[in-house]
């Protein structure tokens, strides 16, 4: 798996939509930073990298099919697109399945079943908090309820709470 090729495939898919491309690049950077600081294994890191890039890949289909980019529609529409892109990159079935699981769960904040999903959710929240200009009180609330990693918590503090 070459993450640079996946980035380029995702950018090609989102061609002409700099907001979406910038979003996934920021989530990828934050996810990578959190994962490395939390000593994630290389295998898990590879899955996280791809999932961070592809986490919102279903937005265009969600908007077309459902008239909404809400999280539940992203989770529904994203895995088939991610699977196709990853197959085109020659990824193996186990890797594709792991990435698609994350893409299909990144807006589900209950039953978080792995450190990889936890980090993806934290990275996506950090970017969304900034892009959506979330109030400090909401960020504090989510920090207490959702964030588990020390690195994710520290990034929230550095960005929004100092």
N, C-alpha and C positions, 0 to 999 in steps of 0.2 A: 504494500500500500504506500503510495506516494501522496502525502497530504497536499503538496503543491498542485498535483494534477487534479485532485478532488476540489481544491479551491478554484482552479480554473474552470472545471466543469460546472460548479455551482454558479460561478460568475457568468458563464455562458448561458446557463439556464435563466438567470435573473438579469440578463443583458438589458441595459437601458433603465435599470432600477437601482440607482446608486444608494438609495436609502436601505434597501434590503442587503445589498452587497456589503456596505459599510457595517450594517448591524451584525451580520454573521462573522465578519472579520474581527469585530470588537469582542463578540462572545468567544470566539476561538482564542483570542489573546488572553482574555481573563481566565477562561477555562484552563488553558495551558499553564498560566502562572499559578493558579490555585493548585492544580494537580502536581506540578513540580515541587511546590513548597510543602505539599502534603505527602510527598514521597510515593506517588502512585507508580505502580509497575509499568514497564515499557509496553506490555501488551494492552493493559487498560488504557494507557495514554494514547495509543494508536486509535483505539475505539473512540475515546473521548474527542480526540482531534477531529475525526471525521464527523461525529455526531454534532459537535459544536458548529462546524461549517454547514452542515445539512439540516440543523434543527428546525428551521423555518421554511424549508424547501417546499412545503405544501401550501404556503399562503396563496399563491396565485390560483391554484386549483380550488382552494377553499372559497376565495372571493368569486370565482367564476361559477362554481357549482352551488354554493350556499349563500352567496351574497354577503359573506362575513369572513373576517380573518380571525375569528375568536379561537382561543386555544383548543377547544374540542375539535373544531374543524381542521386546524393545523395538524393535530395529532392523528386525525383520520386520513387526511389527504397526503401527509408527508411521507410515510413509509414506502408507498409504492414508487414515488418519484426517487426517493433516496436509493431504493433497491435497484432501480434501473440505472441510475448514475454510477453506483458502485459496481454493478455488473459490467458496465461499459469500461470501467477502470481495471477490470480483471480481478476484483477482490473475491476471496473465497466465501463460501456459504456461511460459515460460522461468524466471520467478521461482519458480513452483511446483516445477518440476523441480529447481532449485538447492537449494531448502529441503528437499525430500524426500530428495535425495541426502545432505544433512548429517544429517537425522533417521535415515536408514538406515545411517549410519556412525559415529555419535557414541560408540559403545563399541568401535570397531575401532581399535586403537592402532598398527597396522602399516599401511604404505602411505598415510600421511596425505598427501593430494594437493592441499591448498590451505592458505593462511594462515587462511582462514575456518574450515575444519574444525579446524585446530590450536587456534585460539582457543576454539572451542566446547568442545573436549575439555578444554582447560586450565580454563575457567570451570566446567565440570561437575565436574571433579576437585576444584577448590577447595571447592565446596559439599559434595560427597560426603565429602571428608576431614573436614569439620566435623560434618556430620550423622551420619556413621558413627564419629565419635570415633577416627579412624585414629591409630595410634601415630606418633610423630615419626620413628622409623627408616623406616617405610613411606613417609611423606611425602618424606623425603630421597631415598629410592631412586627414587620416581616422578619427583621433580624432576629428577634426573640423567638418567633414561632417556627422559622424555616431554616435559618442558617445553622450549620453544624461545624463547618471547617474553621479553624483559627484564621487561615489565610483569607477566606471569604469575609469573615467578620472584620478583619483588619482592613481589607480593601474598602468595605462599606464605611468604616470610621474615617479612613483617609479621604475618601471622596466626598462624603456627605455629612459627617457628624462632628467634624472638628470645628 
